[in-house]
Amino acid sequence: MNDPEPTTKRDQTGAPSGAGAKASKTKSRRRLWITLFVLFSHFVGLLTSVHAIMGVRTAQGAIGWVVSLNTFPYAAVPAYWILGRSKFNGYVTARRLDDAKVVEWGRSYVKTLTERKLIEQPDRDRAFLVEKLAKLPFTTGNDAELLVDGDATFQSIFEGISKAEKYVLVQFYIIQNDEVGQELKTRLLERAKAGVRCYLLYDEIGSRLPRAYTDELKQAGIPVFPFNSRQGEANRFQINFRNHRKIVITDGRAAWVGGLNVGREYKGLDPGFGYWRDTHLRLAGPVVQSIQVSFMEDWQWASGGPVEGLNWDPQPAASGVSRPVLCLPSGPADSLETCTLFFLNAINMAKTRLWIASPYFVPDEQFISALQLAALRGADVRILIPDKADNPLVQYSAWSYLEALQKAGIKVYRYTRGFMHHKVVVVDDTYCTVGTANFDNRSFRLNFEITMAFADRDFTRQVTAMLENDLSHARLVRPGELQEHGFWFRLAVQAARLTAPVQ
């Protein structure tokens, strides 16, 4: 029997020829391209690691990025350029170049406050520090109403919009295209038909509004813009920065700020979440113009131009109530870490009481140390977090801080009635905050947030009573409770903590 002919024909020199030669060349080219790709990827990883060394905020973060960029650059390089930046340089540039009118209006507003004696300094040293961070003063002549949960919040907002006579400014992180989102649209369309100027700003990552929703508003003459953190060549692939603010302003006389976005889940109508615990504020008085400054900066970035004809004339609240309030906008375009410094200062102020409610509690070491020191000073430190979370990483991460907190005598409570989403802090019997910022890296450094700070005993008493009611629907976490869970749960807890910087 004859031997089979070889599949690769060879010429007299023994080299492959014909189809075999083509296949061999194809394999060689493939190997070459793979080699070039590997070399190029590691070269780009090396260059990117230099950027990380120069730009990442912490040594731990820089080390983590450098190791991953040089060992596995194929995934780490795109991840770094999407998630690794901590400064929103495009917004910084726009603020410098285009905010002349906003700055002019802001200066005029502060001048009027001074002339009318509407600036309040409840504690000169502490107020000065916070005002330097906010770049806005504590104002007096303000009234504030606590809006507990979705029904009260949306009823107040929608009634306020319906009563607007000149303009309505609306900004939310999330707007859902459901019955609540549809009602917001209906209210804005009604006001626009009545000749009231309406403006809508939303975060394009948080909100996924269908084109029909925004087109209907635009056809009615309502300007609608996504915040668009990816505009500009340098930001094209950047999705790490979110505009997490929730603001409604009517006629420069009333404003709504707090934890609720627009959607049925925020009214407790989503069966997956059930009861939704949240807090919003209705504000009146000179602080409304401070909130308006924040909206205008965001609108300027998103739309490329200011909103003309707004009310920059601060007036005391019609109710006659006078509460000292400060508006603190914060975000990754600030020269300092405004949100971080503000809440560290609040923790350091605490002498007798420090109560913190946050759905996302993923603090870094400096906050853990500050909380421990507050407890060691004798303050009653309590942390209220949800027992049921909407983010598994956050759920696991929160467990990892228990032992360090409990060693210092800090009490951690888990809210069990439903999902808790509000962001509230009480310091002693005098100070409290309500806003949009969570106790995590994203809110402290990556998100645009807004926090309302009160230096008012009566209002602080109201907020304290609200938290006491929340605590009655929470369970105190026992010391050693984490150790009662199995090995795999505890491993997941520690692994989740490693992802804290990008949660």
C-alpha positions as CSV (number, residue, x, y, z in Angstrom):
1,M,0.0,0.0,0.0
2,N,1.3,3.4,-0.9
3,D,1.9,6.0,1.8
4,P,-0.5,9.0,1.7
5,E,0.8,12.1,0.1
6,P,1.8,14.8,2.6
7,T,-0.8,17.6,2.9
8,T,1.9,20.3,2.5
9,K,3.7,20.1,-0.8
10,R,7.3,21.1,-0.7
11,D,9.7,22.2,-3.5
12,Q,13.1,20.8,-4.1
13,T,14.6,22.9,-1.3
14,G,12.1,21.4,1.2
15,A,10.2,24.7,1.7
16,P,6.4,24.6,1.7
17,S,4.7,25.5,-1.6
18,G,1.2,26.2,-2.9
19,A,-1.7,26.2,-0.4
20,G,0.5,25.1,2.4
21,A,2.8,28.1,1.9
22,K,-0.2,30.5,2.1
23,A,-1.5,28.9,5.3
24,S,2.0,29.1,6.8
25,K,2.3,32.8,5.9
26,T,-1.2,33.5,7.3
27,K,-0.1,31.9,10.6
28,S,3.1,33.9,10.6
29,R,1.2,37.2,10.0
30,R,-1.2,36.3,12.8
31,R,1.6,35.6,15.2
32,L,3.2,38.9,14.2
33,W,0.0,40.9,14.7
34,I,-0.6,39.2,18.1
35,T,3.0,40.0,19.1
36,L,2.6,43.6,18.0
37,F,-0.7,43.9,19.8
38,V,0.8,42.6,23.0
39,L,3.8,44.9,22.8
40,F,1.6,47.9,21.9
41,S,-0.9,47.1,24.8
42,H,1.9,46.9,27.3
43,F,3.5,50.1,25.9
44,V,0.1,51.9,26.3
45,G,-0.3,50.4,29.7
46,L,3.1,51.8,30.7
47,L,2.3,55.2,29.5
48,T,-1.1,55.1,31.2
49,S,0.5,54.0,34.4
50,V,2.5,57.2,34.3
51,H,-0.7,59.2,34.0
52,A,-2.1,57.2,37.0
53,I,1.0,57.9,39.1
54,M,0.7,61.6,38.4
55,G,-3.1,61.9,38.7
56,V,-4.7,59.3,40.9
57,R,-5.6,60.8,44.3
58,T,-4.3,58.1,46.7
59,A,-1.1,56.0,46.8
60,Q,-3.2,52.9,47.2
61,G,-5.3,53.7,44.1
62,A,-2.2,54.6,42.1
63,I,-0.5,51.3,43.0
64,G,-3.6,49.3,42.1
65,W,-3.9,51.0,38.7
66,V,-0.1,50.7,38.0
67,V,-0.1,47.0,38.7
68,S,-3.2,46.2,36.7
69,L,-2.1,48.5,33.8
70,N,1.2,46.7,33.4
71,T,0.1,43.1,34.1
72,F,-3.2,43.1,32.2
73,P,-3.4,46.2,30.1
74,Y,-5.9,44.8,27.6
75,A,-8.8,45.3,30.1
76,A,-7.1,47.8,32.5
77,V,-6.3,50.5,30.0
78,P,-9.9,51.0,28.7
79,A,-11.2,50.6,32.3
80,Y,-8.8,53.3,33.5
81,W,-9.9,55.9,30.9
82,I,-13.5,55.1,31.6
83,L,-13.3,54.9,35.4
84,G,-9.9,56.1,36.5
85,R,-10.2,59.9,36.4
86,S,-11.1,61.9,39.5
87,K,-11.2,65.4,38.0
88,F,-13.7,66.6,35.5
89,N,-11.3,68.9,33.6
90,G,-13.8,69.7,30.8
91,Y,-16.2,71.2,33.3
92,V,-13.4,73.0,35.0
93,T,-12.4,74.7,31.7
94,A,-16.0,75.6,30.9
95,R,-16.5,77.1,34.3
96,R,-13.5,79.3,33.8
97,L,-14.4,80.4,30.3
98,D,-18.1,80.5,30.2
99,D,-19.4,81.2,33.7
100,A,-18.9,85.0,33.6
101,K,-22.6,85.7,33.8
102,V,-23.2,83.1,36.5
103,V,-20.3,84.7,38.5
104,E,-21.7,88.2,37.9
105,W,-25.2,87.1,39.1
106,G,-23.7,85.3,42.1
107,R,-21.7,88.4,43.1
108,S,-24.8,90.6,42.8
109,Y,-26.8,88.1,44.8
110,V,-24.2,88.1,47.7
111,K,-24.0,91.9,47.6
112,T,-27.7,92.2,48.0
113,L,-27.7,89.7,50.8
114,T,-25.1,91.8,52.6
115,E,-27.0,95.0,52.1
116,R,-30.3,93.5,53.3
117,K,-28.6,91.8,56.3
118,L,-29.7,88.3,55.1
119,I,-26.3,86.7,55.8
120,E,-26.2,84.6,59.0
121,Q,-23.1,83.4,60.8
122,P,-24.3,81.1,63.6
123,D,-20.8,80.1,64.6
124,R,-18.1,82.4,63.2
125,D,-15.2,80.0,62.9
126,R,-17.2,77.0,61.7
127,A,-19.4,79.1,59.4
128,F,-16.3,80.7,57.8
129,L,-14.8,77.3,57.0
130,V,-18.0,75.9,55.5
131,E,-18.7,79.1,53.5
132,K,-15.2,78.9,52.0
133,L,-16.0,75.4,50.8
134,A,-19.4,76.3,49.5
135,K,-18.3,79.7,48.1
136,L,-21.8,80.8,49.2
137,P,-22.8,82.2,52.6
138,F,-25.2,81.0,55.3
139,T,-28.4,83.0,54.7
140,T,-31.2,83.9,57.1
141,G,-34.8,84.5,56.4
142,N,-35.4,81.0,55.1
143,D,-38.2,78.5,55.7
144,A,-37.8,74.7,55.2
145,E,-40.3,71.9,55.2
146,L,-39.4,68.3,55.6
147,L,-41.0,66.1,53.0
148,V,-41.0,62.5,54.2
149,D,-41.3,59.9,51.4
150,G,-42.6,60.0,47.8
151,D,-46.2,61.0,48.2
152,A,-45.5,64.1,50.2
153,T,-42.5,65.0,48.0
154,F,-44.2,64.7,44.6
155,Q,-47.4,66.3,45.7
156,S,-45.4,69.4,46.9
157,I,-43.2,69.5,43.8
158,F,-46.1,69.1,41.3
159,E,-48.2,71.7,43.1
160,G,-45.3,74.1,43.1
161,I,-44.8,73.6,39.4
162,S,-48.5,74.2,38.7
163,K,-48.4,77.5,40.7
164,A,-45.3,78.8,38.9
165,E,-45.9,82.2,37.1
166,K,-42.6,83.0,35.4
167,Y,-40.2,80.0,35.2
168,V,-39.5,76.4,36.3
169,L,-36.0,74.9,36.6
170,V,-35.9,71.1,36.9
171,Q,-32.9,68.9,37.3
172,F,-32.8,65.2,38.3
173,Y,-30.3,62.3,38.2
174,I,-33.0,59.8,37.2
175,I,-36.3,60.5,35.4
176,Q,-38.2,57.4,34.6
177,N,-40.7,57.1,31.7
178,D,-43.4,55.8,34.0
179,E,-46.5,57.3,35.5
180,V,-44.5,59.6,37.8
181,G,-42.2,60.7,34.9
182,Q,-45.3,61.2,32.8
183,E,-46.9,63.4,35.4
184,L,-43.8,65.6,35.6
185,K,-43.9,66.0,31.8
186,T,-47.6,66.8,31.9
187,R,-47.1,69.5,34.5
188,L,-44.3,71.1,32.5
189,L,-46.4,71.1,29.3
190,E,-49.3,72.7,31.1
191,R,-47.0,75.5,32.5
192,A,-45.4,76.0,29.1
193,K,-48.8,76.3,27.5
194,A,-49.6,79.0,30.1
195,G,-46.5,81.0,29.0
196,V,-44.3,79.9,31.9
197,R,-40.7,79.2,30.8
198,C,-39.6,75.7,31.7
199,Y,-36.2,74.1,31.6
200,L,-35.3,70.4,32.1
201,L,-31.8,69.0,32.8
202,Y,-31.2,65.3,33.4
203,D,-28.2,62.9,33.8
204,E,-28.0,60.8,30.6
205,I,-26.4,57.8,32.5
206,G,-28.9,57.8,35.3
207,S,-31.9,58.5,33.0
208,R,-32.6,56.6,29.9
209,L,-35.5,58.7,28.6
210,P,-37.0,57.7,25.2
211,R,-36.6,60.3,22.4
212,A,-40.4,60.7,22.3
213,Y,-40.4,62.0,25.9
214,T,-37.9,64.7,25.3
215,D,-39.2,65.5,21.8
216,E,-42.7,66.3,23.1
217,L,-41.2,68.7,25.6
218,K,-39.0,70.4,23.0
219,Q,-41.9,70.7,20.6
220,A,-43.7,72.7,23.3
221,G,-40.8,75.1,23.5
222,I,-39.2,73.6,26.6
223,P,-35.4,73.3,26.4
224,V,-34.2,69.9,27.4
225,F,-30.6,68.8,27.9
226,P,-28.8,65.8,29.2
227,F,-25.9,66.8,31.5
228,N,-23.6,65.1,28.9
229,S,-20.5,64.5,30.9
230,R,-19.0,62.9,27.8
231,Q,-19.0,66.1,25.7
232,G,-15.6,67.1,24.4
233,E,-12.8,65.1,22.8
234,A,-11.1,64.3,26.1
235,N,-14.3,63.1,27.7
236,R,-15.7,60.9,24.9
237,F,-15.4,57.6,26.8
238,Q,-15.7,59.0,30.3
239,I,-18.7,57.7,32.2
240,N,-17.4,57.9,35.7
241,F,-18.8,61.4,36.5
242,R,-22.5,61.6,37.2
243,N,-24.7,64.6,38.0
244,H,-26.5,63.3,41.1
245,R,-28.3,66.5,42.0
246,K,-32.1,66.7,42.3
247,I,-33.4,70.3,42.1
248,V,-36.6,72.1,41.3
249,I,-36.9,75.9,41.4
250,T,-40.0,78.0,40.7
251,D,-39.8,81.8,40.1
252,G,-36.7,82.1,42.3
253,R,-39.0,81.9,45.3
254,A,-39.3,78.2,46.2
255,A,-36.9,75.2,45.7
256,W,-37.0,71.5,46.3
257,V,-33.8,69.5,47.1
258,G,-33.3,66.0,48.5
259,G,-32.9,62.3,47.9
260,L,-35.8,61.5,45.5
261,N,-35.5,61.0,41.8
262,V,-38.6,60.8,39.5
263,G,-40.0,57.3,39.2
264,R,-42.6,55.0,40.6
265,E,-40.1,53.2,42.9
266,Y,-39.7,56.5,44.8
267,K,-43.4,56.3,45.7
268,G,-43.0,52.8,46.9
269,L,-44.8,51.4,43.9
270,D,-42.1,49.0,42.6
271,P,-42.8,45.5,44.1
272,G,-39.0,44.7,43.8
273,F,-38.2,47.4,46.4
274,G,-41.5,47.8,48.3
275,Y,-41.7,50.6,50.8
276,W,-39.2,53.4,49.8
277,R,-37.9,55.6,52.7
278,D,-36.6,58.9,51.5
279,T,-36.5,62.6,52.4
280,H,-36.8,65.8,50.4
281,L,-37.0,69.5,51.3
282,R,-39.1,72.4,50.2
283,L,-37.2,75.7,50.8
284,A,-38.2,79.3,50.6
285,G,-36.1,82.5,51.2
286,P,-32.7,83.8,50.1
287,V,-31.2,80.3,49.9
288,V,-33.2,79.6,46.8
289,Q,-30.9,81.9,44.8
290,S,-27.9,79.8,46.1
291,I,-29.5,76.7,44.7
292,Q,-30.1,78.6,41.5
293,V,-26.4,79.3,41.2
294,S,-25.7,75.5,41.2
295,F,-28.4,74.9,38.6
296,M,-27.0,77.6,36.4
297,E,-23.5,76.2,36.4
298,D,-24.8,72.8,35.3
299,W,-27.1,74.3,32.7
300,Q,-24.2,76.4,31.3
301,W,-22.1,73.2,30.9
302,A,-24.9,71.1,29.3
303,S,-26.4,73.7,27.0
304,G,-23.5,76.0,26.3
305,G,-25.4,79.1,27.4
306,P,-27.1,80.6,30.5
307,V,-30.8,81.0,31.3
308,E,-31.7,84.6,31.0
309,G,-34.2,86.5,33.0
310,L,-34.0,84.6,36.3
311,N,-34.9,86.1,39.6
312,W,-31.8,87.0,41.5
313,D,-33.5,89.2,44.1
314,P,-33.3,87.4,47.5
315,Q,-36.4,87.9,49.7
316,P,-37.2,86.5,53.2
317,A,-39.7,83.6,53.2
318,A,-43.3,84.8,53.2
319,S,-44.0,82.6,56.3
320,G,-41.9,84.8,58.4
321,V,-39.8,81.8,59.6
322,S,-36.1,82.5,59.7
323,R,-33.7,79.6,59.5
324,P,-30.0,79.8,58.8
325,V,-29.3,77.6,55.8
326,L,-26.3,77.1,53.5
327,C,-26.3,75.5,50.1
328,L,-23.2,73.4,49.3
329,P,-22.8,72.3,45.7
330,S,-19.9,69.9,45.3
331,G,-18.4,67.9,42.5
332,P,-15.3,66.7,40.6
333,A,-14.7,70.1,39.0
334,D,-14.0,71.7,42.4
335,S,-10.4,72.6,43.2
336,L,-10.7,70.9,46.6
337,E,-12.6,67.8,47.5
338,T,-15.5,69.9,48.8
339,C,-17.8,67.1,49.8
340,T,-15.1,65.2,51.6
341,L,-14.0,68.2,53.6
342,F,-17.5,69.3,54.4
343,F,-18.5,66.0,56.0
344,L,-15.2,65.5,57.7
345,N,-15.7,68.9,59.3
346,A,-19.2,68.0,60.3
347,I,-17.9,64.8,62.0
348,N,-15.2,66.7,63.7
349,M,-17.7,69.2,65.0
350,A,-19.8,66.6,66.9
351,K,-19.6,66.7,70.7
352,T,-22.8,65.0,71.9
353,R,-24.5,63.5,68.9
354,L,-23.6,62.3,65.4
355,W,-26.3,60.4,63.5
356,I,-25.8,59.5,59.8
357,A,-28.3,58.0,57.5
358,S,-27.0,56.9,54.1
359,P,-28.1,54.1,51.7
360,Y,-24.6,53.7,50.4
361,F,-22.1,53.6,53.3
362,V,-18.7,52.9,51.8
363,P,-16.3,55.4,53.6
364,D,-12.5,55.4,53.3
365,E,-10.1,55.3,56.2
366,Q,-10.1,59.0,57.0
367,F,-13.8,58.8,57.6
368,I,-13.5,55.7,59.7
369,S,-10.9,57.4,61.8
370,A,-13.0,60.6,62.2
371,L,-16.0,58.6,63.2
372,Q,-14.0,56.7,65.8
373,L,-12.6,59.9,67.2
374,A,-16.1,61.4,67.5
375,A,-17.2,58.3,69.5
376,L,-14.1,58.5,71.7
377,R,-14.9,62.1,72.4
378,G,-18.2,60.9,73.9
379,A,-20.6,61.6,71.1
380,D,-23.5,59.3,70.5
381,V,-22.5,58.0,67.0
382,R,-25.1,56.1,65.1
383,I,-25.0,54.9,61.5
384,L,-28.3,54.0,59.8
385,I,-28.1,51.9,56.6
386,P,-30.6,49.8,54.7
387,D,-30.9,46.1,55.5
388,K,-32.1,45.6,52.0
389,A,-29.8,47.2,49.4
390,D,-30.2,47.8,45.7
391,N,-26.5,47.2,45.1
392,P,-24.8,43.9,46.1
393,L,-21.3,45.4,46.2
394,V,-22.5,48.2,48.6
395,Q,-24.4,45.6,50.7
396,Y,-21.3,43.5,51.2
397,S,-18.9,46.5,51.6
398,A,-20.9,48.0,54.4
399,W,-20.4,44.8,56.5
400,S,-16.6,45.2,56.2
401,Y,-16.6,48.4,58.4
402,L,-18.6,47.0,61.3
403,E,-15.7,45.7,63.5
404,A,-13.7,49.0,63.3
405,L,-16.8,51.1,64.1
406,Q,-18.1,48.9,66.9
407,K,-14.7,48.8,68.6
408,A,-15.0,52.6,69.2
409,G,-18.6,52.2,70.5
410,I,-20.3,53.3,67.3
411,K,-23.8,51.8,66.8
412,V,-24.8,50.5,63.4
413,Y,-28.5,50.1,62.6
414,R,-30.0,48.3,59.6
415,Y,-33.3,49.7,58.4
416,T,-35.8,46.8,58.0
417,R,-39.1,48.4,57.0
418,G,-38.2,48.7,53.3
419,F,-35.4,50.4,51.2
420,M,-33.9,53.5,52.9
421,H,-32.5,56.0,50.4
422,H,-32.3,59.3,52.2
423,K,-29.0,61.1,53.0
424,V,-29.3,62.9,56.4
425,V,-26.8,63.9,59.1
426,V,-27.5,65.3,62.6
427,V,-24.6,67.0,64.6
428,D,-25.4,67.7,68.2
429,D,-28.7,69.6,68.8
430,T,-27.9,72.5,66.4
431,Y,-26.7,71.3,63.0
432,C,-28.2,69.0,60.4
433,T,-27.9,68.3,56.6
434,V,-30.3,66.9,54.0
435,G,-29.1,66.4,50.4
436,T,-28.1,64.1,47.7
437,A,-24.6,63.0,48.8
438,N,-24.0,59.4,50.1
439,F,-21.2,58.3,52.4
440,D,-19.1,56.8,49.6
441,N,-16.2,57.6,47.3
442,R,-18.6,58.3,44.4
443,S,-20.4,61.1,46.2
444,F,-17.3,62.5,47.9
445,R,-15.2,62.7,44.7
446,L,-17.0,61.7,41.5
447,N,-20.6,62.9,41.5
448,F,-22.0,66.4,41.3
449,E,-24.0,66.7,44.5
450,I,-25.9,69.3,46.5
451,T,-26.3,69.4,50.3
452,M,-28.4,71.8,52.4
453,A,-26.8,72.6,55.8
454,F,-28.9,74.0,58.6
455,A,-27.7,75.8,61.7
456,D,-31.1,75.8,63.4
457,R,-32.1,74.1,66.6
458,D,-35.8,73.8,65.8
459,F,-35.2,72.3,62.4
460,T,-32.5,70.0,63.8
461,R,-35.1,68.8,66.3
462,Q,-37.5,67.9,63.5
463,V,-34.8,66.0,61.6
464,T,-33.8,64.2,64.8
465,A,-37.4,63.2,65.5
466,M,-37.6,61.9,61.9
467,L,-34.5,59.7,62.4
468,E,-35.7,58.5,65.8
469,N,-38.7,57.1,63.9
470,D,-36.5,55.5,61.4
471,L,-34.4,53.9,64.1
472,S,-37.6,52.4,65.6
473,H,-37.9,50.5,62.3
474,A,-34.2,49.3,62.4
475,R,-32.3,46.6,64.1
476,L,-29.0,47.2,66.0
477,V,-26.2,45.1,64.5
478,R,-24.7,42.9,67.2
479,P,-20.9,42.8,67.8
480,G,-19.5,39.8,66.1
481,E,-22.5,39.4,63.8
482,L,-20.3,39.3,60.7
483,Q,-18.3,36.3,62.1
484,E,-21.6,34.4,62.4
485,H,-21.8,34.2,58.7
486,G,-20.0,31.6,56.6
487,F,-16.6,31.8,55.1
488,W,-17.8,32.6,51.6
489,F,-19.9,35.5,52.8
490,R,-17.0,37.0,54.7
491,L,-14.8,36.5,51.7
492,A,-17.3,38.3,49.6
493,V,-17.4,41.1,52.1
494,Q,-13.6,41.7,52.0
495,A,-13.5,41.3,48.2
496,A,-16.3,43.9,47.8
497,R,-14.4,46.3,50.0
498,L,-11.5,46.3,47.4
499,T,-13.9,47.8,44.8
500,A,-14.9,50.7,47.2
501,P,-13.2,53.4,45.1
502,V,-15.4,52.7,42.1
503,Q,-18.7,51.8,43.7
